[in-house]
Amino acid sequence: MLRFLVRRLLGAAVILLLISAITYFLFFFLPSDPALLSCGKNCDPQNVALIRKNLGLDHPIWVQYWHFMVGIFAGRDMPVGHCPAPCFGYSFADQQLVWNTISDRYPTTLSLGVGGAAIFLTVGVGLGLISAWQQGKLFDRVASAASLLGQSVQIYFIGPIAILLLSTKLDLLDRGHDPHWTSDPAGSVSGLLLPCLILSVIFWSNYSRQTRSLMVEQMSEDHIRAARAKGMTSRYVFLRYALRGAMATVITIFGVDLSAVLGGAIITEVTFGLHGLGSLSVQAVLRSDLPLEMAVMLIGATIIVLCNIVVDMAYAFIDPRIRLS
């Protein structure tokens, strides 16, 4: 398992290095002047020259990239002052270091993503298991219909409806606000419950159908028939053998869906007025804030890669044959 983890970590490091290089070169090889984009339309030449110097655009492109990577791991000195690690540069739109802006926002996105994933995995897999166990019965039909309905809706449609009904009219749930885990953990849970529920809707529907299909398929396998022939109870076979085989595929699907979870978090944050990395990335694009855009993209890629490593480890734990691949 240790060798498997080391291989995955080395592969992740190479992937992140390639992503950082491609991202950096794409942004700084744009037809428009990055310094002019950061300064804005009504910007005089002196400010453009100052921003170009602050961004390090007066150096060759490979030197710029080297300084950028060194800043992430060791910090660097900039004309606006020292930028401690992790240094992603300076945002002229916010008039502060990029990491300071991101550090204020990432707890919201992280909480939203983790909470939404916990809900849709629990609800989706749970409904799928019960539907497979009750195959062809009333519960199975109702759950299948609910899954189809859930897959057909979108966050920007059901989000405002949920706010109107569950928050404004019935006053059952908080309409959503940014978490403050250190000072108000209970209020943070209350403020993220509704956004997490809405984020999970389009995912739990898919996981419910996938889990049911996988479990039904597993129950028809030869090793399941052999286990039954040995006198094992149906419940034991269902939970011990069929579930183990189905969960390997569910974990793989979850690894593929990680990027979709981040994409859904962006829409959810905008819908509920949350201040996370999703809404921050939208603001960065609208303001042409290149250092902030690059930082959000790299952090998002890092989160996805690290989560995929965790998924691979869980997959290898379930199926030991993967460790030898």
Contacts in CASP RR format, 6 or more apart in sequence:
PFRMAT RR
TARGET T0000
AUTHOR 0000-0000-0000
METHOD contacts of the structure
MODEL  1
MLRFLVRRLLGAAVILLLISAITYFLFFFLPSDPALLSCGKNCDPQNVAL
IRKNLGLDHPIWVQYWHFMVGIFAGRDMPVGHCPAPCFGYSFADQQLVWN
TISDRYPTTLSLGVGGAAIFLTVGVGLGLISAWQQGKLFDRVASAASLLG
QSVQIYFIGPIAILLLSTKLDLLDRGHDPHWTSDPAGSVSGLLLPCLILS
VIFWSNYSRQTRSLMVEQMSEDHIRAARAKGMTSRYVFLRYALRGAMATV
ITIFGVDLSAVLGGAIITEVTFGLHGLGSLSVQAVLRSDLPLEMAVMLIG
ATIIVLCNIVVDMAYAFIDPRIRLS
1 313 0 8 1.000
1 316 0 8 1.000
1 317 0 8 1.000
1 323 0 8 1.000
3 323 0 8 1.000
4 312 0 8 1.000
4 313 0 8 1.000
4 316 0 8 1.000
4 322 0 8 1.000
4 323 0 8 1.000
5 309 0 8 1.000
5 313 0 8 1.000
8 309 0 8 1.000
8 312 0 8 1.000
8 313 0 8 1.000
9 309 0 8 1.000
12 305 0 8 1.000
12 306 0 8 1.000
12 308 0 8 1.000
12 309 0 8 1.000
15 305 0 8 1.000
16 298 0 8 1.000
16 301 0 8 1.000
16 302 0 8 1.000
16 305 0 8 1.000
19 298 0 8 1.000
19 301 0 8 1.000
20 68 0 8 1.000
20 69 0 8 1.000
20 298 0 8 1.000
21 65 0 8 1.000
23 294 0 8 1.000
23 297 0 8 1.000
23 298 0 8 1.000
23 301 0 8 1.000
24 64 0 8 1.000
24 65 0 8 1.000
24 68 0 8 1.000
24 294 0 8 1.000
25 61 0 8 1.000
25 65 0 8 1.000
27 34 0 8 1.000
27 290 0 8 1.000
27 293 0 8 1.000
27 294 0 8 1.000
28 34 0 8 1.000
28 57 0 8 1.000
28 61 0 8 1.000
28 64 0 8 1.000
28 290 0 8 1.000
29 61 0 8 1.000
30 37 0 8 1.000
33 48 0 8 1.000
33 52 0 8 1.000
34 55 0 8 1.000
34 57 0 8 1.000
34 290 0 8 1.000
35 48 0 8 1.000
35 49 0 8 1.000
35 51 0 8 1.000
35 52 0 8 1.000
35 55 0 8 1.000
35 57 0 8 1.000
36 43 0 8 1.000
36 48 0 8 1.000
37 288 0 8 1.000
37 290 0 8 1.000
38 51 0 8 1.000
38 55 0 8 1.000
38 92 0 8 1.000
38 93 0 8 1.000
38 288 0 8 1.000
38 289 0 8 1.000
38 290 0 8 1.000
38 291 0 8 1.000
39 47 0 8 1.000
39 48 0 8 1.000
39 51 0 8 1.000
39 92 0 8 1.000
40 288 0 8 1.000
50 79 0 8 1.000
51 92 0 8 1.000
52 58 0 8 1.000
53 79 0 8 1.000
54 78 0 8 1.000
54 79 0 8 1.000
54 80 0 8 1.000
54 90 0 8 1.000
54 92 0 8 1.000
55 89 0 8 1.000
55 90 0 8 1.000
55 290 0 8 1.000
55 291 0 8 1.000
56 64 0 8 1.000
56 67 0 8 1.000
57 64 0 8 1.000
59 67 0 8 1.000
67 76 0 8 1.000
68 89 0 8 1.000
70 76 0 8 1.000
71 83 0 8 1.000
71 85 0 8 1.000
71 86 0 8 1.000
71 87 0 8 1.000
72 85 0 8 1.000
72 86 0 8 1.000
72 87 0 8 1.000
72 88 0 8 1.000
73 85 0 8 1.000
73 86 0 8 1.000
74 85 0 8 1.000
75 82 0 8 1.000
75 83 0 8 1.000
75 84 0 8 1.000
75 85 0 8 1.000
75 86 0 8 1.000
75 87 0 8 1.000
76 82 0 8 1.000
76 83 0 8 1.000
76 87 0 8 1.000
77 83 0 8 1.000
78 87 0 8 1.000
78 89 0 8 1.000
78 90 0 8 1.000
80 90 0 8 1.000
83 89 0 8 1.000
83 90 0 8 1.000
83 97 0 8 1.000
83 99 0 8 1.000
86 99 0 8 1.000
87 97 0 8 1.000
87 98 0 8 1.000
87 99 0 8 1.000
88 97 0 8 1.000
88 98 0 8 1.000
88 99 0 8 1.000
88 102 0 8 1.000
88 291 0 8 1.000
88 292 0 8 1.000
88 294 0 8 1.000
88 295 0 8 1.000
88 298 0 8 1.000
89 97 0 8 1.000
89 98 0 8 1.000
89 99 0 8 1.000
89 291 0 8 1.000
89 295 0 8 1.000
90 96 0 8 1.000
90 97 0 8 1.000
90 98 0 8 1.000
90 291 0 8 1.000
91 97 0 8 1.000
91 98 0 8 1.000
91 101 0 8 1.000
91 289 0 8 1.000
91 291 0 8 1.000
91 292 0 8 1.000
92 289 0 8 1.000
93 284 0 8 1.000
93 287 0 8 1.000
93 289 0 8 1.000
93 292 0 8 1.000
94 101 0 8 1.000
94 289 0 8 1.000
94 292 0 8 1.000
98 291 0 8 1.000
98 292 0 8 1.000
98 295 0 8 1.000
99 295 0 8 1.000
101 280 0 8 1.000
101 292 0 8 1.000
102 277 0 8 1.000
102 280 0 8 1.000
102 292 0 8 1.000
102 295 0 8 1.000
102 296 0 8 1.000
102 299 0 8 1.000
104 275 0 8 1.000
105 275 0 8 1.000
105 276 0 8 1.000
105 277 0 8 1.000
105 278 0 8 1.000
105 279 0 8 1.000
105 280 0 8 1.000
106 276 0 8 1.000
106 277 0 8 1.000
106 299 0 8 1.000
107 178 0 8 1.000
107 179 0 8 1.000
107 181 0 8 1.000
108 178 0 8 1.000
108 179 0 8 1.000
108 269 0 8 1.000
108 274 0 8 1.000
108 275 0 8 1.000
108 276 0 8 1.000
108 277 0 8 1.000
109 262 0 8 1.000
109 265 0 8 1.000
109 269 0 8 1.000
109 276 0 8 1.000
109 277 0 8 1.000
109 278 0 8 1.000
111 179 0 8 1.000
111 181 0 8 1.000
111 188 0 8 1.000
111 192 0 8 1.000
112 192 0 8 1.000
112 195 0 8 1.000
112 196 0 8 1.000
112 199 0 8 1.000
112 265 0 8 1.000
112 268 0 8 1.000
112 269 0 8 1.000
112 274 0 8 1.000
112 276 0 8 1.000
113 196 0 8 1.000
113 199 0 8 1.000
113 261 0 8 1.000
113 262 0 8 1.000
113 265 0 8 1.000
115 192 0 8 1.000
115 196 0 8 1.000
115 200 0 8 1.000
116 196 0 8 1.000
116 197 0 8 1.000
116 199 0 8 1.000
116 200 0 8 1.000
116 203 0 8 1.000
116 261 0 8 1.000
117 200 0 8 1.000
117 203 0 8 1.000
117 254 0 8 1.000
117 261 0 8 1.000
118 196 0 8 1.000
119 196 0 8 1.000
119 197 0 8 1.000
119 199 0 8 1.000
119 200 0 8 1.000
119 204 0 8 1.000
120 199 0 8 1.000
120 200 0 8 1.000
120 201 0 8 1.000
120 203 0 8 1.000
120 204 0 8 1.000
120 207 0 8 1.000
121 204 0 8 1.000
121 207 0 8 1.000
121 254 0 8 1.000
123 200 0 8 1.000
123 204 0 8 1.000
123 208 0 8 1.000
124 203 0 8 1.000
124 204 0 8 1.000
124 205 0 8 1.000
124 207 0 8 1.000
124 208 0 8 1.000
124 211 0 8 1.000
125 207 0 8 1.000
125 208 0 8 1.000
125 211 0 8 1.000
125 250 0 8 1.000
126 208 0 8 1.000
126 211 0 8 1.000
127 143 0 8 1.000
127 146 0 8 1.000
127 147 0 8 1.000
127 204 0 8 1.000
127 208 0 8 1.000
127 211 0 8 1.000
127 212 0 8 1.000
128 143 0 8 1.000
128 207 0 8 1.000
128 208 0 8 1.000
128 209 0 8 1.000
128 211 0 8 1.000
128 212 0 8 1.000
128 215 0 8 1.000
129 211 0 8 1.000
129 212 0 8 1.000
129 215 0 8 1.000
129 243 0 8 1.000
130 139 0 8 1.000
130 143 0 8 1.000
131 139 0 8 1.000
131 140 0 8 1.000
131 143 0 8 1.000
131 144 0 8 1.000
131 208 0 8 1.000
131 211 0 8 1.000
131 212 0 8 1.000
132 140 0 8 1.000
132 211 0 8 1.000
132 212 0 8 1.000
132 215 0 8 1.000
132 216 0 8 1.000
132 219 0 8 1.000
132 238 0 8 1.000
133 215 0 8 1.000
133 238 0 8 1.000
134 140 0 8 1.000
135 212 0 8 1.000
135 216 0 8 1.000
140 212 0 8 1.000
143 208 0 8 1.000
143 212 0 8 1.000
144 209 0 8 1.000
144 212 0 8 1.000
146 205 0 8 1.000
146 208 0 8 1.000
147 205 0 8 1.000
147 206 0 8 1.000
147 208 0 8 1.000
147 209 0 8 1.000
148 205 0 8 1.000
149 205 0 8 1.000
150 201 0 8 1.000
150 202 0 8 1.000
150 205 0 8 1.000
151 202 0 8 1.000
151 205 0 8 1.000
151 206 0 8 1.000
151 209 0 8 1.000
153 201 0 8 1.000
153 202 0 8 1.000
154 202 0 8 1.000
155 198 0 8 1.000
155 199 0 8 1.000
155 201 0 8 1.000
155 202 0 8 1.000
155 264 0 8 1.000
155 267 0 8 1.000
155 268 0 8 1.000
155 271 0 8 1.000
156 267 0 8 1.000
156 271 0 8 1.000
158 198 0 8 1.000
158 201 0 8 1.000
159 198 0 8 1.000
159 271 0 8 1.000
159 272 0 8 1.000
160 271 0 8 1.000
162 194 0 8 1.000
162 197 0 8 1.000
162 198 0 8 1.000
163 175 0 8 1.000
163 194 0 8 1.000
163 272 0 8 1.000
166 172 0 8 1.000
166 173 0 8 1.000
166 194 0 8 1.000
167 173 0 8 1.000
167 174 0 8 1.000
167 175 0 8 1.000
167 176 0 8 1.000
167 194 0 8 1.000
168 175 0 8 1.000
173 190 0 8 1.000
173 193 0 8 1.000
173 194 0 8 1.000
174 187 0 8 1.000
174 190 0 8 1.000
174 191 0 8 1.000
174 193 0 8 1.000
174 194 0 8 1.000
175 191 0 8 1.000
175 194 0 8 1.000
175 272 0 8 1.000
176 191 0 8 1.000
176 192 0 8 1.000
176 194 0 8 1.000
176 195 0 8 1.000
176 272 0 8 1.000
176 273 0 8 1.000
176 274 0 8 1.000
177 191 0 8 1.000
177 274 0 8 1.000
178 274 0 8 1.000
178 275 0 8 1.000
178 276 0 8 1.000
179 187 0 8 1.000
179 188 0 8 1.000
179 189 0 8 1.000
179 191 0 8 1.000
179 192 0 8 1.000
180 187 0 8 1.000
180 188 0 8 1.000
181 188 0 8 1.000
194 272 0 8 1.000
195 268 0 8 1.000
195 269 0 8 1.000
195 271 0 8 1.000
195 272 0 8 1.000
195 274 0 8 1.000
198 268 0 8 1.000
198 271 0 8 1.000
198 272 0 8 1.000
199 261 0 8 1.000
199 264 0 8 1.000
199 265 0 8 1.000
199 268 0 8 1.000
203 257 0 8 1.000
203 260 0 8 1.000
203 261 0 8 1.000
207 250 0 8 1.000
207 253 0 8 1.000
210 249 0 8 1.000
210 250 0 8 1.000
210 253 0 8 1.000
211 246 0 8 1.000
211 250 0 8 1.000
214 245 0 8 1.000
214 246 0 8 1.000
214 249 0 8 1.000
214 250 0 8 1.000
215 238 0 8 1.000
215 242 0 8 1.000
215 243 0 8 1.000
215 246 0 8 1.000
217 246 0 8 1.000
218 224 0 8 1.000
218 241 0 8 1.000
218 242 0 8 1.000
218 243 0 8 1.000
218 245 0 8 1.000
218 246 0 8 1.000
219 238 0 8 1.000
219 242 0 8 1.000
221 242 0 8 1.000
223 241 0 8 1.000
224 237 0 8 1.000
224 241 0 8 1.000
224 242 0 8 1.000
227 237 0 8 1.000
227 240 0 8 1.000
227 241 0 8 1.000
228 234 0 8 1.000
228 237 0 8 1.000
232 240 0 8 1.000
244 318 0 8 1.000
245 318 0 8 1.000
245 319 0 8 1.000
247 318 0 8 1.000
248 315 0 8 1.000
248 318 0 8 1.000
248 319 0 8 1.000
251 311 0 8 1.000
251 314 0 8 1.000
251 315 0 8 1.000
251 318 0 8 1.000
252 311 0 8 1.000
252 315 0 8 1.000
254 311 0 8 1.000
255 307 0 8 1.000
255 308 0 8 1.000
255 311 0 8 1.000
258 303 0 8 1.000
258 304 0 8 1.000
258 307 0 8 1.000
258 308 0 8 1.000
258 311 0 8 1.000
259 304 0 8 1.000
262 278 0 8 1.000
262 300 0 8 1.000
262 303 0 8 1.000
262 304 0 8 1.000
263 278 0 8 1.000
265 277 0 8 1.000
265 278 0 8 1.000
266 277 0 8 1.000
266 278 0 8 1.000
266 279 0 8 1.000
266 281 0 8 1.000
266 282 0 8 1.000
268 274 0 8 1.000
269 275 0 8 1.000
269 276 0 8 1.000
269 278 0 8 1.000
269 279 0 8 1.000
270 278 0 8 1.000
270 279 0 8 1.000
270 282 0 8 1.000
273 279 0 8 1.000
277 296 0 8 1.000
277 299 0 8 1.000
277 300 0 8 1.000
278 296 0 8 1.000
280 292 0 8 1.000
280 296 0 8 1.000
281 293 0 8 1.000
281 296 0 8 1.000
281 297 0 8 1.000
283 289 0 8 1.000
284 292 0 8 1.000
284 293 0 8 1.000
284 296 0 8 1.000
285 293 0 8 1.000
312 322 0 8 1.000
315 322 0 8 1.000
316 322 0 8 1.000
316 323 0 8 1.000
END
